[in-house]
Amino acid sequence: MKSKEECPSMIVMSELEEIFLPSPKDLFVKIKEYRKAIEEFLKKLNKIFSFTYVNSNSMGSALKGAFEMIVINLYKYKFI
């Protein structure tokens, strides 16, 4: 996010087996600085998906992708 008032964007992935991991510079932000924008985005999620009638979920793929992004960024920023 470029500014603290800007709404976070959402990444939608249709492929669940081989996850594409984007690596934009502004993917991770300081939560204390962007808390308001993050909270507003989380509140909007219910409305965004209110007309979705799909019963399944992709929690496993989402967790795998999140874990891989964290590991990539830990090495990138030399936290490991």
Z-matrix of the N, CA and C atoms (Angstrom, degrees):
N
C 1 1.444
C 2 1.521 1 108.44
N 3 1.292 2 114.73 1 136.02
C 4 1.455 3 118.81 2 -178.19
C 5 1.522 4 113.12 3 -81.39
N 6 1.328 5 116.35 4 -35.02
C 7 1.463 6 119.03 5 178.17
C 8 1.523 7 109.69 6 -129.29
N 9 1.313 8 115.42 7 159.95
C 10 1.467 9 120.86 8 -177.92
C 11 1.522 10 111.75 9 -69.64
N 12 1.312 11 117.83 10 -18.00
C 13 1.465 12 121.97 11 -179.62
C 14 1.528 13 111.60 12 -92.09
N 15 1.307 14 117.57 13 -14.68
C 16 1.461 15 121.82 14 -178.24
C 17 1.530 16 110.51 15 -70.79
N 18 1.315 17 115.95 16 141.40
C 19 1.461 18 120.82 17 179.40
C 20 1.529 19 109.41 18 -78.22
N 21 1.322 20 117.82 19 136.22
C 22 1.459 21 120.30 20 177.76
C 23 1.525 22 110.75 21 -62.19
N 24 1.311 23 116.64 22 152.08
C 25 1.457 24 119.78 23 176.88
C 26 1.522 25 109.59 24 -98.33
N 27 1.315 26 115.47 25 161.75
C 28 1.454 27 121.08 26 -177.12
C 29 1.531 28 107.83 27 -115.41
N 30 1.312 29 116.18 28 137.60
C 31 1.452 30 121.57 29 177.13
C 32 1.527 31 107.64 30 -98.99
N 33 1.330 32 116.84 31 121.84
C 34 1.462 33 121.81 32 179.57
C 35 1.523 34 108.11 33 -106.06
N 36 1.312 35 115.94 34 125.64
C 37 1.465 36 121.46 35 -179.09
C 38 1.522 37 109.31 36 -117.84
N 39 1.314 38 115.70 37 125.35
C 40 1.465 39 118.93 38 179.38
C 41 1.525 40 111.77 39 -91.39
N 42 1.305 41 117.62 40 -24.01
C 43 1.467 42 121.99 41 179.33
C 44 1.518 43 108.74 42 -91.27
N 45 1.326 44 117.10 43 121.82
C 46 1.460 45 120.37 44 -175.92
C 47 1.521 46 113.06 45 -101.90
N 48 1.313 47 117.78 46 -18.84
C 49 1.471 48 120.12 47 -177.92
C 50 1.527 49 111.42 48 -84.78
N 51 1.321 50 117.10 49 -49.57
C 52 1.468 51 121.14 50 179.29
C 53 1.522 52 107.40 51 -112.75
N 54 1.303 53 115.01 52 98.32
C 55 1.460 54 121.56 53 -172.45
C 56 1.523 55 110.68 54 -80.08
N 57 1.344 56 115.53 55 132.64
C 58 1.458 57 121.97 56 173.17
C 59 1.520 58 107.14 57 -85.20
N 60 1.315 59 116.83 58 126.50
C 61 1.460 60 120.62 59 -178.87
C 62 1.527 61 110.22 60 -110.52
N 63 1.323 62 116.45 61 99.18
C 64 1.462 63 118.93 62 176.40
C 65 1.518 64 109.45 63 -69.73
N 66 1.295 65 116.80 64 157.90
C 67 1.457 66 119.27 65 179.36
C 68 1.523 67 111.47 66 -136.27
N 69 1.340 68 116.95 67 60.28
C 70 1.465 69 118.40 68 176.79
C 71 1.524 70 110.81 69 -69.85
N 72 1.317 71 115.97 70 154.45
C 73 1.457 72 120.84 71 -177.87
C 74 1.524 73 112.76 72 -64.94
N 75 1.324 74 116.26 73 -31.43
C 76 1.457 75 119.11 74 -175.14
C 77 1.528 76 112.91 75 -100.55
N 78 1.328 77 117.63 76 28.60
C 79 1.454 78 120.88 77 -179.96
C 80 1.523 79 111.10 78 -70.63
N 81 1.320 80 116.66 79 -39.58
C 82 1.459 81 121.55 80 178.81
C 83 1.522 82 109.22 81 -106.88
N 84 1.322 83 116.04 82 135.58
C 85 1.463 84 121.03 83 179.25
C 86 1.522 85 109.13 84 -130.68
N 87 1.303 86 115.94 85 163.33
C 88 1.464 87 120.59 86 176.39
C 89 1.517 88 108.09 87 -76.89
N 90 1.327 89 115.75 88 119.25
C 91 1.467 90 120.98 89 -173.10
C 92 1.528 91 111.98 90 -62.35
N 93 1.306 92 118.02 91 -34.82
C 94 1.471 93 119.96 92 -179.72
C 95 1.526 94 110.90 93 -65.21
N 96 1.323 95 117.06 94 -36.05
C 97 1.455 96 120.91 95 -178.60
C 98 1.526 97 112.58 96 -77.58
N 99 1.323 98 117.49 97 -33.33
C 100 1.458 99 122.12 98 -173.36
C 101 1.527 100 113.11 99 -111.31
N 102 1.299 101 117.44 100 17.07
C 103 1.463 102 121.49 101 -174.90
C 104 1.527 103 113.22 102 -55.27
N 105 1.316 104 117.53 103 -46.50
C 106 1.464 105 121.03 104 -177.79
C 107 1.535 106 110.90 105 -60.67
N 108 1.308 107 117.52 106 -46.58
C 109 1.466 108 121.31 107 -179.38
C 110 1.531 109 110.84 108 -64.29
N 111 1.319 110 117.36 109 -39.74
C 112 1.468 111 121.40 110 179.14
C 113 1.525 112 110.43 111 -65.90
N 114 1.321 113 117.24 112 -44.06
C 115 1.463 114 120.86 113 179.09
C 116 1.526 115 111.51 114 -62.40
N 117 1.324 116 117.22 115 -40.84
C 118 1.469 117 120.70 116 178.11
C 119 1.528 118 110.45 117 -63.91
N 120 1.315 119 117.03 118 -40.86
C 121 1.465 120 120.69 119 177.99
C 122 1.524 121 110.86 120 -62.75
N 123 1.315 122 117.55 121 -43.96
C 124 1.465 123 121.10 122 179.84
C 125 1.527 124 111.26 123 -63.46
N 126 1.320 125 117.07 124 -35.61
C 127 1.466 126 120.57 125 177.34
C 128 1.530 127 111.19 126 -66.30
N 129 1.338 128 117.35 127 -33.14
C 130 1.463 129 121.96 128 -178.60
C 131 1.526 130 112.68 129 -75.95
N 132 1.312 131 117.93 130 -20.58
C 133 1.465 132 120.49 131 -176.61
C 134 1.525 133 112.72 132 -57.47
N 135 1.311 134 117.49 133 -39.19
C 136 1.462 135 121.11 134 179.18
C 137 1.528 136 110.96 135 -60.25
N 138 1.316 137 117.09 136 -43.15
C 139 1.469 138 120.83 137 179.11
C 140 1.525 139 111.12 138 -69.40
N 141 1.321 140 116.61 139 -39.38
C 142 1.459 141 120.47 140 -178.37
C 143 1.527 142 110.92 141 -59.09
N 144 1.330 143 116.87 142 -40.75
C 145 1.457 144 120.79 143 -175.61
C 146 1.528 145 113.42 144 -105.18
N 147 1.323 146 118.13 145 16.40
C 148 1.462 147 120.23 146 -176.84
C 149 1.528 148 113.19 147 -67.42
N 150 1.321 149 118.85 148 -24.68
C 151 1.460 150 121.74 149 179.95
C 152 1.519 151 112.71 150 -103.89
N 153 1.306 152 116.96 151 16.95
C 154 1.457 153 121.21 152 177.75
C 155 1.526 154 108.66 153 -88.03
N 156 1.316 155 115.57 154 129.11
C 157 1.460 156 119.64 155 -177.28
C 158 1.527 157 112.72 156 -113.13
N 159 1.299 158 116.96 157 19.66
C 160 1.459 159 121.42 158 178.96
C 161 1.523 160 108.44 159 -82.18
N 162 1.321 161 116.71 160 129.03
C 163 1.462 162 120.83 161 -176.97
C 164 1.526 163 113.15 162 -86.02
N 165 1.318 164 117.50 163 -23.34
C 166 1.469 165 119.78 164 -176.60
C 167 1.524 166 110.48 165 -85.70
N 168 1.320 167 115.32 166 169.47
C 169 1.453 168 119.25 167 177.53
C 170 1.522 169 109.40 168 -137.11
N 171 1.292 170 115.51 169 173.84
C 172 1.460 171 121.06 170 -178.90
C 173 1.520 172 110.56 171 -126.06
N 174 1.325 173 115.87 172 37.42
C 175 1.464 174 120.71 173 -176.04
C 176 1.525 175 111.69 174 -58.80
N 177 1.325 176 117.46 175 -42.51
C 178 1.464 177 120.36 176 -179.56
C 179 1.517 178 111.75 177 -61.06
N 180 1.332 179 116.74 178 -46.28
C 181 1.461 180 121.00 179 179.15
C 182 1.521 181 111.04 180 -66.10
N 183 1.329 182 117.16 181 -38.49
C 184 1.466 183 120.75 182 178.91
C 185 1.527 184 110.84 183 -64.77
N 186 1.321 185 116.94 184 -42.74
C 187 1.465 186 120.36 185 178.77
C 188 1.528 187 111.19 186 -66.04
N 189 1.325 188 116.15 187 -40.18
C 190 1.473 189 120.07 188 177.90
C 191 1.527 190 110.24 189 -61.68
N 192 1.334 191 116.28 190 -46.00
C 193 1.462 192 120.39 191 179.05
C 194 1.518 193 112.42 192 -63.78
N 195 1.321 194 116.91 193 -42.07
C 196 1.463 195 120.90 194 178.81
C 197 1.525 196 110.74 195 -63.26
N 198 1.331 197 116.24 196 -43.12
C 199 1.459 198 120.37 197 178.95
C 200 1.527 199 110.88 198 -61.42
N 201 1.339 200 116.31 199 -44.98
C 202 1.464 201 119.97 200 179.90
C 203 1.526 202 111.53 201 -63.59
N 204 1.340 203 117.51 202 -38.56
C 205 1.470 204 120.50 203 178.02
C 206 1.524 205 110.98 204 -65.19
N 207 1.321 206 116.95 205 -39.88
C 208 1.465 207 120.57 206 178.90
C 209 1.520 208 110.04 207 -63.95
N 210 1.321 209 117.16 208 -46.36
C 211 1.470 210 121.04 209 -179.71
C 212 1.519 211 110.77 210 -61.87
N 213 1.343 212 116.78 211 -45.23
C 214 1.465 213 120.79 212 179.30
C 215 1.523 214 110.26 213 -58.41
N 216 1.335 215 116.82 214 -45.51
C 217 1.460 216 120.34 215 -177.56
C 218 1.519 217 112.56 216 -72.58
N 219 1.323 218 117.62 217 -30.25
C 220 1.464 219 119.07 218 175.69
C 221 1.527 220 110.49 219 -63.50
N 222 1.318 221 116.56 220 -42.61
C 223 1.462 222 119.87 221 177.63
C 224 1.527 223 111.15 222 -70.74
N 225 1.319 224 116.08 223 -38.95
C 226 1.473 225 121.07 224 -178.64
C 227 1.530 226 111.37 225 -61.02
N 228 1.324 227 115.66 226 -42.77
C 229 1.459 228 120.42 227 -178.00
C 230 1.521 229 112.69 228 -97.85
N 231 1.336 230 115.53 229 10.46
C 232 1.465 231 123.93 230 173.70
C 233 1.531 232 113.63 231 58.68
N 234 1.348 233 115.37 232 42.58
C 235 1.457 234 119.76 233 174.21
C 236 1.520 235 111.31 234 -84.50
N 237 1.333 236 116.81 235 -12.53
C 238 1.466 237 121.12 236 179.06
C 239 1.512 238 107.99 237 -113.00
